[in-house]
Amino acid sequence: MFTNVKSLIFRANFGLTLILCLLISAEFFPILCQSKKIAIIPNTTIGGKFDRRHLELITSLLSTEADSNVAIIIGELNKENFYEGLAQIQPALENLKIPFKMIDGFPNEISETDEEFVLVNNDRMILGINSKVRNFPDNGFIKAETLNSISEETDFTKIKNVFIISNQSLNRIQNITYLFDLLKDKTVVWIHYLDKKFSMQVNHINNVIEISLPSTFTNESLGYYVLEEKSDSLFLINKNLINISKDFQLALALKDIKPINISNDIFTIDTSLNKVFEKDYKSSSKTLSIASNNRVYTLLNNGLLYLNDIKGNKIFITELIGRIDNNPILYKDLLLISTVEGDLYSINSNNGEILQVVGIGESITSNLSVIELESAKTKIIGVVLGTSEGNIFCYDAFTFELLWEKNISKSPIVSKPLIEKDKIIFLNSNSSLYCVNSKSGSLIWKYESSDKQNFSPKDFPVSDGKNIFSLTSDGNLIAVDLMLGKRAWSTNTKGVLNQFYISSDKQKLFLIDDKGLMTIYIAKNGKEIDKIDFKKSELFSCIIVENLENTLVGFSDGSLYTFDSKFFSRELISPTEIPITSINVINNYEFIVKDINGKITFYKIN
């Protein structure tokens, strides 16, 4: 959906893509366009720095392109100049005399808001897709909501040519086959920004024309590209604004562009597995599901909460207001859920009734933890969380009375609070550890790391009761003494994914790199035990769950493996291109897998 720049709440995705449309109305989707010209600015910075004067010059000249139906600006703001750049971009665009629209850009996180765009003009469709994965800018993934919008809102019988504007190259999009399946029998041109020279190539696997556009913002000149359909041909022109020159980059006859070719790869399931049931909610869900008492709770990022029994029968649906990025937590009959916007919900886990809501007043960036706080006379169940402002809170889980609040960090708290007896350990976005008293929140010790920031939620720190295990910002696995806050040992694990797992007996640590190489360490001293090579490439997440003597491992490419106590592995499900985000063991022979698109599948081991 389109988002007006004047009302947009900007998020720290370190970039943006602006769509400036000569449109009569912005209320309908898809939007009908009347001409066949697209003006494109691949980048708005020079040497990573943004200059408002350059954008003002460009926007004033774009307003004169009266015969262009859409102008697209891909802005590559880096982390250091993000907020400063946004503060200058917004007023510069408000001076435009034409309507304009806006979507997020670089990088995005899987499962955020639907801000891609679709423009339709008779037999032509223009798609704007932001596919970058947060903290993994080289990885791409198209959200379920984007595919749903394209599928449900477009009459494909009338579409012949499709132009896709993206912030990534074609081969970086992991689930590209799902998009191309919607576009079969169409001619497809893929356009993206690349900070090198201009290039055009035909992908011989799928017949897509891929065009890489370098920046038109340099110290010597400013410019933009115009993509035009004219006389059954396609032209790409580079317009230089300093000397008013035109440079023809490309000329193609549309009849020479072949329709897209779709591969028919089908994932396989091991014969030892039997699929009992499947529920596909077709909406982003990166949170962990909860399995308890033969029931499964599934939470979508749009705020919908589903409860099913293990036969797949629906028990209830509850809708929460806000975006859900953090994992829910169940305590007896009480389900606790937090929103990114800063609301904490308590829900009756039996019927889905919302019991209470409290507003924190700032974004909740950590998962939730439940703790028992005992005094001489009473026992209170507390719920603990961390925020974007580096604050930590403890509320009574049943009354939502604030028990204590402390500020411990200048950076966001990004981990699930780790409860160890009368201590709580927090991790912030620069990988520093903070240990506080569970009854008061008072700081006991802190273990500081570097200033390098990583805002993605963490499934660590973890503990064996003696040491706290975590990853530093430079990729080292460390053990910190729980009582003293001093480093006990460390080992170089650079290149591993920013997550790991501790075995149920607290004696082994499992880490995996982006190539699928798992290394197992002794928790006591950090010595390497063994390795398992799953032979992957460009992974960005994994999930590990123990089941009897076997351990299940789900990957971001959608594959599922098992390995035994001797570290012998076997593939159970081949890659589906859809990341696995949750695995729940029901019993020794049954488990449930959930993917990022909100599909849950119940498997039984024969």
ZAMARGU-4260 file (C-alpha; in steps of 0.2 Angstrom, whole numbers, plus 5000, padded with zeros to 4 digits):
<rodrens>
0) 5000/5000/5000 | 5005/5018/4997 | 5011/5028/5012 | 5011/5047/5012 | 5028/5055/5016
5) 5019/5068/5027 | 5012/5056/5039 | 5025/5042/5038 | 5033/5037/5055 | 5051/5033/5049
10) 5059/5018/5055 | 5078/5015/5056 | 5080/5004/5040 | 5094/5015/5034 | 5087/5020/5017
15) 5071/5023/5008 | 5063/5022/4991 | 5052/5036/4985 | 5039/5035/4972 | 5033/5051/4965
20) 5017/5048/4955 | 5008/5060/4943 | 4991/5053/4949 | 4974/5060/4951 | 4970/5050/4967
25) 4980/5040/4979 | 4965/5030/4987 | 4964/5015/4975 | 4975/5000/4972 | 4981/4996/4959
30) 4982/5013/4952 | 4979/5017/4933 | 4992/5026/4924 | 4990/5035/4908 | 5007/5036/4900
35) 5022/5024/4897 | 5037/5034/4904 | 5046/5030/4920 | 5059/5042/4927 | 5071/5034/4938
40) 5085/5041/4950 | 5095/5026/4957 | 5103/5035/4971 | 5102/5051/4980 | 5119/5052/4989
45) 5136/5056/4984 | 5150/5046/4993 | 5136/5041/5005 | 5131/5059/5010 | 5115/5067/5006
50) 5113/5085/4999 | 5096/5092/5000 | 5100/5105/4986 | 5103/5090/4974 | 5086/5083/4978
55) 5077/5100/4976 | 5085/5102/4959 | 5080/5085/4954 | 5062/5086/4960 | 5059/5103/4952
60) 5065/5096/4935 | 5055/5080/4938 | 5040/5091/4939 | 5043/5097/4921 | 5042/5079/4915
65) 5023/5081/4912 | 5022/5066/4900 | 5030/5054/4913 | 5017/5044/4923 | 5029/5040/4938
70) 5046/5045/4944 | 5055/5033/4956 | 5069/5038/4967 | 5080/5025/4976 | 5089/5033/4991
75) 5103/5024/4998 | 5105/5032/5015 | 5118/5024/5026 | 5117/5021/5045 | 5127/5037/5050
80) 5116/5049/5040 | 5099/5041/5040 | 5090/5053/5052 | 5099/5068/5045 | 5094/5063/5027
85) 5076/5060/5032 | 5075/5077/5040 | 5080/5085/5024 | 5071/5074/5012 | 5054/5076/5019
90) 5053/5096/5017 | 5062/5094/5000 | 5048/5083/4993 | 5034/5093/5001 | 5039/5107/4988
95) 5034/5095/4974 | 5019/5101/4963 | 5014/5083/4959 | 5008/5070/4970 | 5021/5058/4977
100) 5021/5041/4986 | 5034/5033/4997 | 5040/5015/5002 | 5054/5010/5014 | 5070/5005/5006
105) 5087/5000/5012 | 5087/4988/5021 | 5070/4981/5026 | 5066/4968/5038 | 5055/4952/5034
110) 5037/4955/5039 | 5036/4974/5041 | 5022/4984/5034 | 5015/4983/5016 | 5022/4998/5007
115) 5027/4991/4990 | 5017/4997/4976 | 5008/4991/4960 | 5004/5003/4945 | 4994/4996/4931
120) 4992/5004/4914 | 4981/4993/4902 | 4993/4979/4897 | 5008/4985/4908 | 5011/4983/4926
125) 5025/4992/4937 | 5030/4984/4953 | 5040/4992/4967 | 5048/4979/4979 | 5059/4981/4994
130) 5066/4964/4998 | 5081/4967/5008 | 5083/4957/5025 | 5087/4967/5040 | 5106/4965/5045
135) 5108/4954/5030 | 5108/4967/5015 | 5114/4954/5003 | 5099/4943/5006 | 5082/4946/4998
140) 5065/4939/5002 | 5048/4945/4996 | 5035/4946/5010 | 5019/4936/5009 | 5008/4952/5010
145) 5017/4958/4994 | 5013/4942/4984 | 4995/4942/4991 | 4992/4960/4985 | 4999/4957/4968
150) 4989/4941/4966 | 4973/4947/4973 | 4972/4965/4966 | 4978/4962/4948 | 4969/4955/4933
155) 4983/4946/4925 | 4973/4941/4909 | 4976/4959/4903 | 4994/4961/4908 | 5008/4958/4895
160) 5023/4968/4901 | 5029/4969/4919 | 5043/4981/4925 | 5050/4978/4942 | 5059/4991/4952
165) 5069/4983/4967 | 5083/4988/4978 | 5092/4971/4975 | 5098/4961/4960 | 5087/4946/4954
170) 5099/4932/4960 | 5098/4939/4978 | 5079/4936/4980 | 5077/4919/4989 | 5059/4916/4985
175) 5059/4924/4968 | 5050/4909/4960 | 5034/4913/4970 | 5033/4930/4962 | 5037/4923/4944
180) 5024/4910/4946 | 5011/4924/4947 | 5019/4932/4931 | 5020/4917/4920 | 5018/4920/4902
185) 5023/4939/4904 | 5038/4948/4899 | 5048/4954/4914 | 5061/4968/4915 | 5070/4969/4932
190) 5078/4986/4937 | 5089/4989/4952 | 5102/5000/4958 | 5120/4995/4957 | 5135/5006/4962
195) 5145/5001/4947 | 5143/5004/4928 | 5127/5001/4918 | 5123/4983/4913 | 5109/4974/4905
200) 5108/4955/4903 | 5096/4941/4899 | 5094/4928/4913 | 5094/4912/4902 | 5085/4902/4916
205) 5069/4913/4917 | 5071/4925/4902 | 5070/4940/4913 | 5079/4956/4907 | 5089/4963/4921
210) 5095/4981/4921 | 5108/4987/4933 | 5108/5006/4935 | 5123/5016/4943 | 5120/5032/4952
215) 5116/5048/4942 | 5122/5059/4957 | 5141/5063/4955 | 5152/5077/4960 | 5152/5082/4941
220) 5134/5081/4937 | 5116/5076/4942 | 5104/5066/4931 | 5091/5053/4930 | 5085/5039/4918
225) 5069/5038/4908 | 5062/5021/4903 | 5050/5023/4889 | 5039/5012/4879 | 5037/5019/4861
230) 5033/5011/4844 | 5034/4994/4851 | 5051/4997/4858 | 5059/5000/4875 | 5071/5014/4877
235) 5082/5019/4892 | 5089/5036/4892 | 5101/5044/4904 | 5097/5063/4905 | 5111/5074/4912
240) 5105/5090/4920 | 5121/5100/4919 | 5123/5101/4901 | 5105/5095/4896 | 5112/5080/4886
245) 5104/5064/4883 | 5113/5047/4882 | 5103/5032/4875 | 5108/5017/4886 | 5097/5004/4879
250) 5085/5001/4865 | 5075/4984/4863 | 5061/4978/4853 | 5047/4972/4864 | 5044/4958/4852
255) 5061/4951/4856 | 5059/4949/4874 | 5053/4932/4878 | 5040/4928/4891 | 5046/4922/4908
260) 5051/4904/4910 | 5046/4896/4927 | 5055/4881/4935 | 5045/4867/4942 | 5056/4863/4957
265) 5046/4854/4970 | 5052/4851/4988 | 5053/4834/4995 | 5048/4826/5012 | 5057/4811/5019
270) 5047/4795/5019 | 5048/4794/5038 | 5037/4809/5040 | 5018/4810/5038 | 5009/4826/5036
275) 4994/4826/5048 | 4987/4844/5044 | 4992/4861/5038 | 4985/4878/5041 | 4991/4892/5029
280) 4987/4910/5036 | 4997/4918/5021 | 5003/4932/5032 | 5021/4936/5039 | 5025/4927/5056
285) 5043/4927/5063 | 5038/4924/5081 | 5039/4907/5090 | 5023/4897/5091 | 5018/4890/5108
290) 5013/4872/5110 | 5004/4867/5127 | 4991/4855/5132 | 4988/4848/5115 | 4985/4866/5108
295) 4995/4877/5097 | 4996/4896/5098 | 5001/4905/5082 | 5004/4923/5082 | 5005/4934/5066
300) 5015/4950/5064 | 4999/4959/5060 | 4992/4956/5077 | 4981/4940/5074 | 4982/4927/5087
305) 4976/4909/5082 | 4973/4894/5094 | 4971/4877/5086 | 4971/4859/5094 | 4983/4847/5087
310) 4970/4840/5075 | 4970/4857/5066 | 4953/4863/5073 | 4951/4881/5077 | 4947/4886/5095
315) 4948/4905/5094 | 4955/4920/5084 | 4960/4936/5093 | 4965/4952/5085 | 4978/4964/5094
320) 4982/4981/5089 | 5000/4984/5083 | 5014/4975/5075 | 5021/4960/5083 | 5039/4956/5082
325) 5043/4948/5099 | 5039/4931/5105 | 5023/4928/5116 | 5025/4919/5133 | 5013/4908/5142
330) 5011/4906/5160 | 4998/4894/5166 | 4981/4901/5158 | 4989/4918/5155 | 4996/4923/5138
335) 5007/4938/5137 | 5011/4948/5121 | 5020/4964/5117 | 5019/4975/5102 | 5033/4985/5094
340) 5023/5001/5097 | 5024/4998/5116 | 5008/4990/5122 | 5008/4975/5133 | 4993/4963/5132
345) 4987/4949/5144 | 4975/4937/5136 | 4965/4922/5143 | 4974/4907/5134 | 4958/4897/5135
350) 4946/4908/5125 | 4957/4923/5118 | 4948/4936/5129 | 4959/4952/5131 | 4961/4954/5150
355) 4972/4970/5151 | 4983/4982/5140 | 4996/4993/5147 | 5005/5006/5136 | 5024/5007/5140
360) 5026/5023/5131 | 5041/5017/5121 | 5045/5004/5108 | 5046/4986/5116 | 5062/4979/5108
365) 5065/4963/5118 | 5055/4947/5121 | 5046/4944/5137 | 5051/4934/5152 | 5041/4928/5167
370) 5049/4928/5184 | 5043/4923/5202 | 5047/4936/5215 | 5045/4930/5233 | 5044/4940/5249
375) 5041/4934/5267 | 5022/4935/5264 | 5018/4934/5246 | 5023/4927/5229 | 5021/4939/5214
380) 5023/4933/5196 | 5032/4947/5186 | 5034/4950/5167 | 5050/4958/5162 | 5054/4967/5146
385) 5067/4980/5138 | 5064/4995/5126 | 5071/5005/5112 | 5077/5018/5125 | 5087/5006/5135
390) 5074/5005/5149 | 5069/4989/5158 | 5052/4986/5166 | 5045/4973/5178 | 5026/4972/5179
395) 5014/4961/5189 | 5009/4949/5176 | 4991/4948/5183 | 4987/4966/5188 | 5000/4975/5177
400) 5005/4986/5192 | 5023/4993/5189 | 5035/4984/5201 | 5051/4993/5195 | 5058/5002/5181
405) 5077/5006/5177 | 5087/5014/5163 | 5103/5003/5161 | 5108/5007/5143 | 5109/5021/5130
410) 5105/5008/5116 | 5090/4997/5114 | 5088/4981/5124 | 5086/4967/5111 | 5087/4950/5120
415) 5074/4940/5130 | 5078/4944/5148 | 5088/4929/5155 | 5082/4924/5172 | 5095/4916/5184
420) 5088/4914/5202 | 5088/4931/5209 | 5097/4939/5194 | 5091/4945/5177 | 5103/4947/5162
425) 5099/4959/5148 | 5108/4961/5131 | 5108/4978/5121 | 5111/4981/5103 | 5130/4983/5104
430) 5131/4966/5113 | 5134/4973/5131 | 5127/4962/5145 | 5119/4969/5160 | 5115/4959/5176
435) 5102/4967/5188 | 5093/4962/5204 | 5076/4953/5200 | 5067/4962/5215 | 5073/4980/5211
440) 5081/4981/5194 | 5096/4988/5202 | 5112/4985/5192 | 5124/4972/5199 | 5137/4971/5185
445) 5139/4975/5166 | 5150/4968/5153 | 5153/4981/5139 | 5156/4977/5121 | 5160/4988/5106
450) 5149/5002/5099 | 5145/4992/5084 | 5126/4991/5083 | 5115/4976/5078 | 5096/4979/5081
455) 5089/4962/5077 | 5081/4952/5091 | 5093/4939/5099 | 5090/4922/5106 | 5104/4924/5118
460) 5112/4926/5131 | 5109/4908/5138 | 5117/4901/5154 | 5122/4884/5162 | 5119/4891/5179
465) 5137/4896/5181 | 5142/4906/5166 | 5132/4918/5154 | 5135/4914/5136 | 5134/4927/5122
470) 5141/4933/5106 | 5151/4949/5105 | 5148/4962/5091 | 5164/4956/5082 | 5158/4938/5082
475) 5167/4930/5097 | 5158/4917/5108 | 5161/4922/5126 | 5157/4915/5143 | 5155/4928/5157
480) 5155/4922/5176 | 5137/4924/5182 | 5142/4930/5199 | 5157/4942/5195 | 5153/4948/5177
485) 5170/4944/5172 | 5175/4934/5156 | 5178/4916/5159 | 5183/4911/5142 | 5181/4916/5124
490) 5183/4908/5106 | 5184/4915/5089 | 5167/4911/5080 | 5167/4925/5067 | 5155/4922/5052
495) 5142/4913/5063 | 5124/4918/5062 | 5119/4930/5076 | 5110/4916/5086 | 5115/4900/5095
500) 5107/4886/5106 | 5112/4877/5122 | 5108/4859/5124 | 5094/4854/5137 | 5108/4847/5148
505) 5117/4864/5148 | 5133/4855/5142 | 5134/4859/5123 | 5133/4875/5113 | 5128/4875/5095
510) 5133/4888/5082 | 5130/4889/5063 | 5137/4900/5050 | 5129/4906/5034 | 5136/4892/5024
515) 5127/4879/5035 | 5142/4873/5045 | 5137/4869/5063 | 5151/4869/5076 | 5147/4861/5093
520) 5157/4868/5109 | 5159/4862/5127 | 5150/4875/5137 | 5162/4872/5152 | 5177/4878/5143
525) 5173/4883/5125 | 5182/4868/5117 | 5176/4862/5100 | 5168/4845/5100 | 5162/4842/5083
530) 5156/4849/5066 | 5141/4846/5055 | 5141/4853/5037 | 5123/4855/5031 | 5131/4862/5015
535) 5121/4878/5013 | 5123/4895/5006 | 5118/4913/5011 | 5108/4908/5026 | 5102/4921/5038
540) 5093/4912/5051 | 5090/4895/5059 | 5081/4887/5073 | 5086/4872/5084 | 5075/4861/5095
545) 5079/4845/5104 | 5067/4829/5102 | 5072/4814/5112 | 5090/4809/5107 | 5088/4818/5090
550) 5089/4837/5087 | 5078/4846/5074 | 5086/4861/5064 | 5076/4872/5053 | 5084/4884/5041
555) 5080/4901/5032 | 5080/4891/5015 | 5065/4881/5022 | 5074/4865/5024 | 5073/4854/5039
560) 5086/4842/5046 | 5088/4830/5061 | 5104/4824/5069 | 5107/4812/5083 | 5119/4811/5098
565) 5133/4806/5087 | 5130/4821/5076 | 5124/4811/5061 | 5112/4822/5051 | 5098/4818/5039
570) 5087/4829/5028 | 5069/4828/5032 | 5062/4842/5021 | 5071/4849/5006 | 5073/4868/5003
575) 5056/4877/5001 | 5063/4895/4999 | 5052/4900/5014 | 5061/4902/5031 | 5057/4891/5045
580) 5053/4902/5061 | 5047/4890/5074 | 5047/4871/5078 | 5037/4864/5092 | 5039/4846/5098
585) 5022/4839/5104 | 5029/4822/5109 | 5042/4810/5105 | 5035/4807/5087 | 5026/4823/5083
590) 5031/4840/5080 | 5024/4856/5071 | 5034/4868/5059 | 5029/4886/5056 | 5037/4896/5042
595) 5039/4915/5039 | 5022/4916/5029 | 5012/4909/5043 | 5010/4892/5038 | 5009/4878/5051
600) 5012/4860/5047 | 5009/4845/5059 | 5021/4831/5056 | 5021/4813/5063 | 5036/4802/5063
605) 5032/4785/5056
</rodrens>
